[in-house]
Amino acid sequence: MIKKKLESYVTDQFGMDLHQFLRQKVEGESLYDYEIAAILNVSATSIRKLRNFFGIGRADGFSRRFEMVYGAGAVEKFKNLIEDPGMSLADVGKHFDFTREYARQVYQKLYGSPYTETYKRKQALKRKDRLSSVNRASRLNGKCKEVRKKIESMGLLPDGEKKEGLSMTLNNGYKLAIRATSTPVPIGKKQYYRINNSKCTVRDFDFFICLCKSDNEDIHFIIPSEIMPRAILTLLPHAGPDQSKYAQFKEAWNLLQGKDQNGLLQSH
């Protein structure tokens, strides 16, 4: 009898059936039986029986209590942090100012399972990322060696200059830095290449050789230091002079030859 009256009342007052109402209050809002009972003006026992009838479990009060202590959105923040491969239990605990052990307990409460499997998954992702970084660095280092060979073929690499590394000094005194990227960033229909130069002091070099590597070709930009941005360089390899100020430096190897006393480019 109570069920039929409540179904009619909930439909009239809340625009949904009783099953939907209870599920929203229990699973969506984490309300306890006595809180739902107060809304519907019935006993908590009646709500418990209705929950069982509809196969709805008890409200997860932990999430609500956690947010009462650590602020609105704390549960979502905890989940984002704990699922980050770079964050340990201790790191997450420091963020909320509680211990590593309590972070483990919070995980158990929120996810209903031990942290062990998530830890294993995060470790596997970190190993995969490290391997990917090593392979990418190896490929780019190979391309940097090709740049050195190009400069050597121009007769600009002094005898005794080291054959590896991302910087060099030419026999005409120019100091070069090599930067490379193989990961394009699609914007619309175009593929842009971004090079992070934030860790380098631009004034320490005269030119930056920026290599954009794709599956089909390698494109080099020989950019003077006064043109080089201090942080992020964005290149569009196939842009024309009217589309990019860097187009004039594409494969401009002649800039490395310097000028003679008459201001003309030297030839080798």
C-alpha positions as CSV (number, residue, x, y, z in Angstrom):
1,M,0.0,0.0,0.0
2,I,2.8,2.4,0.9
3,K,4.6,1.6,-2.3
4,K,1.6,2.6,-4.5
5,K,1.1,5.8,-2.6
6,L,4.8,6.7,-2.8
7,E,4.8,5.9,-6.6
8,S,2.0,8.3,-7.1
9,Y,3.5,11.0,-4.8
10,V,7.0,10.8,-6.4
11,T,5.6,11.0,-9.9
12,D,3.6,14.1,-9.1
13,Q,6.3,15.8,-7.1
14,F,9.5,14.8,-8.8
15,G,8.4,13.8,-12.3
16,M,10.0,10.3,-12.2
17,D,9.0,6.9,-11.0
18,L,9.8,5.6,-7.5
19,H,12.7,3.4,-8.7
20,Q,14.4,6.2,-10.5
21,F,13.9,8.5,-7.5
22,L,15.4,6.1,-5.0
23,R,18.4,5.2,-7.3
24,Q,19.1,8.9,-7.8
25,K,19.0,9.7,-4.1
26,V,21.1,6.7,-3.1
27,E,23.6,6.4,-5.9
28,G,23.7,9.9,-7.2
29,E,23.4,11.9,-4.0
30,S,24.6,9.3,-1.4
31,L,21.6,9.9,0.9
32,Y,21.0,7.5,3.7
33,D,17.6,5.8,4.3
34,Y,16.6,8.1,7.1
35,E,17.3,11.2,4.9
36,I,15.2,9.8,2.0
37,A,12.5,8.9,4.5
38,A,12.4,12.5,5.7
39,I,11.8,13.7,2.2
40,L,9.0,11.3,1.6
41,N,7.6,11.5,5.2
42,V,7.8,7.7,5.8
43,S,10.0,5.5,8.0
44,A,13.6,4.6,7.3
45,T,12.5,0.9,7.5
46,S,10.1,1.5,4.6
47,I,12.9,3.0,2.5
48,R,15.2,0.1,3.3
49,K,12.5,-2.4,2.2
50,L,11.9,-0.4,-1.0
51,R,15.6,-0.4,-1.8
52,N,15.8,-4.1,-1.3
53,F,12.8,-4.6,-3.5
54,F,14.4,-2.6,-6.4
55,G,17.8,-4.1,-5.8
56,I,19.5,-0.9,-4.8
57,G,22.4,-1.1,-2.3
58,R,23.0,1.2,0.6
59,A,24.3,4.7,0.0
60,D,28.1,5.2,-0.1
61,G,28.5,7.6,2.8
62,F,32.2,7.5,2.6
63,S,32.4,9.7,-0.6
64,R,30.2,12.3,1.0
65,R,32.1,12.3,4.3
66,F,35.4,12.6,2.3
67,E,34.1,15.7,0.5
68,M,32.8,17.2,3.7
69,V,36.3,17.0,5.1
70,Y,38.4,17.8,2.0
71,G,36.1,19.9,0.0
72,A,33.7,19.6,-2.9
73,G,35.2,17.7,-5.8
74,A,37.7,16.0,-3.5
75,V,36.7,12.5,-4.7
76,E,37.1,13.3,-8.3
77,K,40.5,15.0,-7.5
78,F,41.6,11.9,-5.6
79,K,40.7,9.6,-8.5
80,N,42.5,11.8,-11.0
81,L,45.7,11.9,-8.9
82,I,45.7,8.2,-8.0
83,E,45.3,7.1,-11.6
84,D,48.2,9.3,-12.8
85,P,51.1,6.9,-13.5
86,G,53.5,9.5,-12.1
87,M,51.7,9.8,-8.7
88,S,52.4,7.3,-5.8
89,L,50.2,6.8,-2.8
90,A,52.6,9.0,-0.8
91,D,52.3,11.7,-3.4
92,V,48.5,11.6,-3.3
93,G,48.6,11.6,0.5
94,K,50.8,14.7,0.5
95,H,48.3,16.5,-1.7
96,F,45.5,16.0,0.8
97,D,47.8,16.1,3.8
98,F,47.2,12.6,5.0
99,T,49.4,9.5,5.2
100,R,50.3,7.0,2.5
101,E,48.4,4.3,4.4
102,Y,45.3,6.4,4.5
103,A,45.5,7.0,0.8
104,R,45.5,3.3,0.3
105,Q,42.4,3.0,2.5
106,V,40.7,5.8,0.6
107,Y,41.4,3.9,-2.6
108,Q,39.9,0.7,-1.2
109,K,36.7,2.6,-0.1
110,L,36.2,4.5,-3.3
111,Y,37.0,1.7,-5.8
112,G,36.0,-1.4,-3.7
113,S,39.2,-3.2,-4.6
114,P,42.9,-3.2,-3.4
115,Y,45.3,-0.7,-4.9
116,T,47.6,-3.5,-6.1
117,E,46.2,-4.0,-9.6
118,T,46.1,-0.2,-10.3
119,Y,49.8,0.0,-9.1
120,K,50.8,-2.8,-11.5
121,R,48.9,-1.1,-14.4
122,K,50.6,2.2,-13.6
123,Q,54.0,0.6,-13.5
124,A,53.4,-1.1,-16.9
125,L,52.5,2.3,-18.4
126,K,55.6,3.9,-17.0
127,R,57.8,1.2,-18.5
128,K,56.1,1.6,-21.8
129,D,56.6,5.4,-21.7
130,R,60.3,5.0,-20.8
131,L,60.8,2.5,-23.7
132,S,58.9,4.8,-26.1
133,S,61.1,7.8,-25.0
134,V,64.3,5.8,-25.4
135,N,63.3,4.7,-28.9
136,R,62.2,8.2,-29.9
137,A,65.4,9.7,-28.5
138,S,67.5,7.1,-30.4
139,R,65.8,7.9,-33.7
140,L,66.3,11.7,-33.2
141,N,69.9,11.2,-32.1
142,G,70.4,9.4,-35.4
143,K,69.0,12.4,-37.3
144,C,71.2,14.8,-35.3
145,K,74.2,12.8,-36.5
146,E,73.0,13.3,-40.1
147,V,72.9,17.1,-39.4
148,R,76.5,16.9,-38.3
149,K,77.5,15.0,-41.4
150,K,75.8,17.7,-43.5
151,I,77.8,20.5,-41.7
152,E,81.0,18.5,-42.0
153,S,80.4,18.1,-45.8
154,M,80.2,21.9,-46.0
155,G,83.7,22.1,-44.5
156,L,82.4,23.9,-41.4
157,L,83.1,21.3,-38.7
158,P,86.6,21.8,-37.1
159,D,88.9,18.9,-36.7
160,G,88.6,17.4,-33.3
161,E,85.0,18.6,-32.8
162,K,83.0,15.9,-31.0
163,K,80.7,13.9,-33.2
164,E,77.8,13.6,-30.8
165,G,75.6,16.0,-28.8
166,L,73.1,18.7,-29.5
167,S,75.5,21.6,-29.8
168,M,78.7,22.5,-31.7
169,T,81.0,25.3,-32.7
170,L,81.9,25.8,-36.4
171,N,85.3,26.7,-37.7
172,N,84.0,30.2,-38.5
173,G,83.1,30.7,-34.8
174,Y,79.3,30.2,-35.1
175,K,77.8,28.3,-32.2
176,L,74.9,25.9,-33.1
177,A,72.2,24.1,-31.2
178,I,70.3,21.2,-32.7
179,R,66.6,20.8,-31.9
180,A,64.4,18.0,-33.2
181,T,60.8,16.8,-33.1
182,S,59.0,13.9,-34.7
183,T,55.5,14.5,-33.2
184,P,53.3,16.8,-35.3
185,V,50.3,18.6,-33.8
186,P,47.2,18.6,-36.0
187,I,45.4,21.9,-36.1
188,G,42.6,21.8,-38.7
189,K,44.0,20.2,-41.8
190,K,47.6,21.3,-41.1
191,Q,50.4,19.5,-39.3
192,Y,52.4,21.8,-37.0
193,Y,55.7,20.9,-35.3
194,R,56.5,22.3,-31.9
195,I,59.9,22.6,-30.4
196,N,60.3,23.4,-26.7
197,N,63.3,25.7,-26.3
198,S,62.5,26.9,-22.8
199,K,65.5,25.2,-21.2
200,C,68.0,26.9,-23.5
201,T,69.4,30.3,-23.3
202,V,69.0,31.8,-26.8
203,R,72.0,34.1,-26.5
204,D,74.4,31.2,-26.0
205,F,74.1,30.3,-29.7
206,D,74.2,32.0,-33.1
207,F,71.9,29.5,-34.9
208,F,69.4,26.8,-34.1
209,I,69.0,23.9,-36.5
210,C,65.4,22.7,-36.0
211,L,64.6,19.3,-37.5
212,C,61.0,18.4,-38.2
213,K,60.9,14.7,-38.9
214,S,58.0,12.9,-40.5
215,D,57.6,9.4,-42.0
216,N,58.3,10.7,-45.5
217,E,60.9,13.4,-45.1
218,D,63.2,15.4,-42.8
219,I,62.9,19.2,-43.0
220,H,65.5,21.5,-41.5
221,F,65.1,25.1,-40.4
222,I,68.3,27.1,-39.8
223,I,67.1,29.9,-37.6
224,P,69.2,32.8,-36.3
225,S,69.2,33.2,-32.5
226,E,67.7,36.7,-32.7
227,I,64.6,35.1,-34.5
228,M,64.4,32.1,-32.2
229,P,61.6,32.4,-29.6
230,R,62.5,31.9,-25.9
231,A,60.0,29.1,-25.2
232,I,57.9,27.3,-27.9
233,L,58.8,27.3,-31.6
234,T,55.9,26.4,-33.9
235,L,56.8,25.4,-37.4
236,L,54.7,24.6,-40.5
237,P,57.2,22.8,-42.7
238,H,55.4,23.3,-46.0
239,A,54.2,26.9,-45.4
240,G,55.2,29.6,-47.9
241,P,56.8,33.0,-47.0
242,D,53.3,34.6,-46.8
243,Q,52.2,31.9,-44.3
244,S,55.1,31.7,-41.9
245,K,58.0,34.0,-41.0
246,Y,60.2,30.9,-40.6
247,A,59.7,29.7,-44.2
248,Q,62.8,31.8,-45.3
249,F,64.9,29.6,-43.0
250,K,63.9,26.3,-44.5
251,E,67.0,24.4,-45.6
252,A,68.9,27.7,-45.4
253,W,72.2,26.0,-44.8
254,N,74.0,28.9,-46.5
255,L,73.4,31.0,-43.5
256,L,76.0,29.0,-41.6
257,Q,78.8,29.9,-44.1
258,G,79.1,33.4,-42.7
259,K,80.0,36.5,-44.7
260,D,83.3,37.9,-46.0
261,Q,84.6,41.4,-45.5
262,N,82.3,42.7,-48.3
263,G,79.2,41.3,-46.6
264,L,78.8,38.5,-49.1
265,L,78.1,34.9,-48.2
266,Q,81.2,32.8,-48.3
267,S,81.3,29.7,-50.4
268,H,83.0,26.4,-49.7
